[in-house]
Amino acid sequence: MKVRVALATSALVLAALGCTTVDYVGRSYAPTTNVGVYFSEADVPHPFEVMGEARATTDDLPFGSPGAALQEKLLEEARARGADAILLGGLSNRTVGVTQQTTGAAHEKGKAKSRRTIDYVATTTTTTEDVVELRARLLKYRTAAR
């Protein structure tokens, strides 16, 4: 039973990660392996320059908590781009699409032609597509040579 629960949990995590995208704008350097994670500029222990900005998004899942998965995706991007640290921003939800569908039916009432009326009943269904988003600034530590 525990194995089934573990497999189901793993499948959900993989599904959430599979729907995650990262957009990056900025400079790139040689890849790094150790990337520090900070939430405030005051916490960064070295002088730095902002080398770029990244945004990770995933589908808004009603049963999940995607914050950790988004953070991991941003760290992967930071390592690949050569960052020494990332400065995480806020986690937010954003609506990216709205779809409306209207269906209806006409019903004729009355038997005599002169008294006949037509009632039209319509139903509109609105569906929204939401994503969860985490933003980060990628940092490169300044060295004496720079």
N, C-alpha and C positions, 0 to 999 in steps of 0.2 A: 504494500500500500504506500509506504514512504517513497519507494522508487517511482511510482506513478505520479505522486505529487511533485517530486523533484523534476521529473521529465516534463510535466505540464508547466511548471514554473519556468523551466529553461526554454521551453517552446515559446512562452509568452514574452520572455525577455528578448529572444532572438527575433521574434516577430516585430517587437517594438523597435529594435535596433535596425531591422531591415527597412523600415519606413523612415529612417532618419536621414536628413540631408544636411550638408554643411556648405555654406557659401562663404568665400574668403575674398577680401580685397586688400592688397598691400604687397609688401616686398617679401622675398623668400631668400633664405640662406641655406647653408648645408644643414641637413637634418640633425636634430639633437635627441638625446635619450632622456634627460632629466628636465622636466618642466615644472616650475613652481606654480602653485595655485594661490591667488590672492583675491580678496574681496574689496580692498581699499588701497589706493595709491600709497597711503601712509605706511602700509604694512610691507611694501616691497623693499628688501634690504639693500639694494644696489641702485645706483643711478641707471636710468633706462631711457630708451626711446620707444615710442609706439611704432611697431613695424607694420601693423595692419589690424583689421577688424574681421571677426568671424561671427556667423550666425548659424546656429544649429536648430533645425525644426523637425518635429515629428507629429504624426497624427495625434489628435487629442483623444486618448483612450479613456473611457469612463471608469475602467477598473485599474488603471495603472498610475504609477508615479514616475514619469519619465525624466525627472531632473538629473538623476545619477547617470542615466544612459546618454543624455545630451552632454553632460560634463565630460564624460569619457570620449565622446566623439570630438569635442573641441580640443581635448588633450592630444588625441591622435593627429588632428590637423596641425596643432601647434608644433608637435615633434617633427612632422613631415616638412613644415615650413621653416624650421630652424629657430623657433622661439626659445627663449630661456625661461619665460614665465607667461602666465595668462592672468588677466585681471577680469574676473567674471562680473557680468552685469546681472540684471534681474531676470527672473523666470516669468514669462507672461503667456497668456493665451491670446490668439488672434484669429479672427474670422477671415478666411481666404476665399470663400465661395458661398453663394446663396442660390438655391434652386427653388422655383415655384412651379407647381403643377396644378392646373385647374381642370376638373372634370364636371360635367353637368348632364342634365337630362330634362327634356321637355315632356310635360304631361298635359294631355288635353282633357278639359272638363266640360261637361254639358253634352246633351244629345242633339239638341236643335242647333242648326247652323247659326242662327241669329244670336244664340245665347252661349255659344261655345267660347271658352277662354283657354289660354295656354299658360300654364305655370312653368317656370324654368327654375330648377334648383341646381346651384353650383357649389362645389366644394373645392377650396384651395388648400393645398398642402405646401408648407414651406420647410425646406431642409437646409441647414447650414453646415459648412465644412470648417472645422476649427483645427488649428495647429497649436502646439506648445512650442515656445521659442526661448532659447537661451543665447545671449550675446556675450562676446568676450573681446577684449583688446589683447593682441599678441604683443609681447614685450621682448626687446633685445637689450641685454645689459650693455652699458657703455664701457669700453676699455680705454686705456690710455692712448692707444693707437688711433682710436676713432675720433 
